[in-house]
Amino acid sequence: MTVLAVFRSRAQTLDFIAKARGLGVPAQAVSTPKEAGVGCGISARFEEGFLEKARMLVRQRPYSSFAGFLREGRYLGS
């Protein structure tokens, strides 16, 4: 299943994707869906099996624009 890391900042999304790939997470940039409720922008998409690595990365980096993880239109928290 696919998970999105939703950010309010394009630069922080791209930084997250670069750092995630460095950890072996095959993340890619996608349009943020309207259900996220954070306006237009881009999010990082990856497979759910990498969620714990993604959570670790969000905890380690100062991503002030991070809005949460989204799966099937529902937030999973941070």
C-alpha positions in Angstrom: 0.0 0.0 0.0 1.2 3.5 -0.8 1.8 6.2 1.9 2.3 9.9 1.4 4.5 12.2 3.5 2.6 15.5 3.3 4.5 18.8 3.6 3.5 22.4 3.2 6.9 23.2 1.8 8.2 22.1 -1.6 11.8 22.5 -0.5 11.3 20.3 2.6 9.5 17.7 0.5 12.4 17.4 -1.9 14.8 17.3 1.0 12.8 14.5 2.6 12.8 12.5 -0.7 16.6 12.9 -1.1 17.3 11.8 2.5 14.8 9.0 2.3 16.5 7.6 -0.9 19.8 7.8 1.0 18.2 5.4 3.6 17.1 3.0 0.9 13.5 4.3 0.7 12.4 4.5 -3.0 10.4 7.7 -2.5 9.1 10.0 -5.3 7.5 13.3 -5.6 3.7 13.4 -6.4 1.0 16.0 -6.3 -0.6 16.5 -2.9 -4.2 15.3 -3.0 -7.0 17.6 -2.0 -7.9 15.3 0.9 -4.7 16.3 2.6 -6.2 19.8 3.1 -2.8 21.6 3.0 -3.3 23.4 -0.3 -1.5 22.7 -3.5 2.0 21.3 -3.4 4.0 18.1 -3.6 4.2 15.2 -1.3 6.6 12.2 -1.0 5.2 8.8 -2.0 6.6 5.5 -0.8 5.5 2.0 0.0 4.1 1.3 3.5 6.9 -1.1 4.3 9.2 1.9 4.6 7.0 3.8 7.0 9.1 3.3 10.0 12.2 4.6 8.2 10.2 7.6 7.0 9.0 8.3 10.6 12.6 8.1 11.9 13.7 10.6 9.2 10.9 13.0 10.1 11.9 12.8 13.8 15.5 13.5 13.0 15.1 16.4 10.7 13.6 19.9 11.5 10.7 19.6 9.0 8.6 22.5 10.3 6.2 22.1 7.3 5.5 18.4 7.8 1.7 17.8 8.1 1.7 14.0 8.6 1.5 10.7 6.7 -1.5 9.9 4.6 -2.8 6.5 3.5 -6.0 6.0 1.5 -7.2 9.5 2.4 -6.6 9.1 6.2 -3.8 10.6 8.3 -1.6 8.1 10.1 0.0 10.8 12.4 3.6 11.7 12.4 
